[in-house]
Amino acid sequence: MECLIPIIDVKTRWNSTYDMLVRAINIKDNISDTIYSYKDNSLIALLLDEQDWGCILQLVQVLQPLKEVTLLTSQSSDSLCIVKVLPLYDYCTDTLSESMKNFDKSNDIYVGLEAAVDKLNHYYDSVSPMVGIALMLTPTMKKEYLQDSLNWEQEWVDTATGHFVSAFKYYKQKVDLSAAVPVIRSPIQTVTADGYKNYLKRKRNTSIQSNMENEYVRFKLCDLIVDILMHQF
C-alpha cells in the first residue's frame, strides 16, 4: 500500500483546501483502518459518514477549476501572457456559476460559490485596460472576442476600444518622425532590405522613452512603416 500522509489546509496557501480533500479521498480507507485499529470510541466518533464523503466529492468538483487556473497562471512567463487574463477569469466564473445550479440556495456550498463569483467579478472590474488592448491585438480574438465570446455589454466594448485608440495614439506620438526613412516620391521607388535594416538601426539609436512591452513597440514601428509605404505609393 502506497504511503501517503494527510495534507493540512493552510489559509494563506492557495488551493490547500482542494489538495487536502483530494488526499483525504485517496486515503479514505487508510484513515478508517487506522482509527478502528486504536479501538477508541472517541476517535471512531470523528469518522465521516457516506453523506460527509459525498459532500467532499462535491467540494472537489467545485474547487477543481480554481486549482487548474492556479497551475496555469503559475507557469513561466514564456507560456503565460496578458491576453489570457480575461479568458481565465471567465473560465472560473462560468464553471463556478454552473456549479451553483447543483445546490439549493440554502446550501453552504451555494453560499460559498456565490461569494466566490462576486469576488471574481470585483477583481474583473479592476483588470488593467492593457488586457483589453492585448485582446484586440490578438489575431484570433480581436474585438469580436469581447462581443461574441465574452458577451460583453456594448458599453464595455466601447470602453476597451477607447483605451486601445488612446494608447495607440499616445505611443505613436512618442516616435520621432524625423528619424524615419526619407521618402523619394517616385513611381519606381522600392523599399530594399538594406533600407529597412538601416531604418531599424536608426530607430534603435533614437531616445524613445516608453514603458510599454516589446509587443507594443513592434506595433508602433509597423505603423510607421505603413505610413511610409502609403506616402510612397
Secondary structure, 3 states (H helix, E strand, C coil): CCCCCCCCCCCCCCCHHHHHHHHHHHCHHHHHHHHHHHCCHHHHCCCCCHHHHHHHHHHHHHHHHHHHHHHHHCCCCCCCCHHHHHHHHHHHHHHHHHHHCCCCCCCHHHHHHHHHHHHHHHHHCCCCHHHHHHHHHCCCCHHHHHHHHCCCCHHHHHHHHHHHHHHHHHHHHCCCHHHCCCCCCCCCCCCCHHHHHHHHHHHHHCCCCCCCCHHHHHHHHHHHHHHHHHHHC
